């Protein structure tokens, strides 16, 4: 990941991959979300460490390769950078 920003109410990061994906994610009153504005895509997510559910939702929004890429990046943030919940 080349860029990560904490805005207090939500987060933003960029994944340098085959598609260079900007992801905005956070929490609403109805749960967690991820939006990929350049792809006109977004979806609700489970908590930050539920790789299976998040992968399924993101694949539905982005397609297989980009969905798996974003889900893996979110899991990396959870595990490696100690972000407990979005």
HELIX and SHEET records of a PDB file:
HELIX    1   1 UNK A   37  UNK A   39  5                                   3    
HELIX    2   2 UNK A   51  UNK A   62  1                                  12    
HELIX    3   3 UNK A   64  UNK A   80  1                                  17    
SHEET    1   A 5 UNK A   3  UNK A   6  0                                        
SHEET    2   A 5 UNK A  10  UNK A  15 -1                                        
SHEET    3   A 5 UNK A  21  UNK A  28 -1                                        
SHEET    4   A 5 UNK A  31  UNK A  36 -1                                        
SHEET    5   A 5 UNK A  41  UNK A  45 -1                                        
END                                                                             
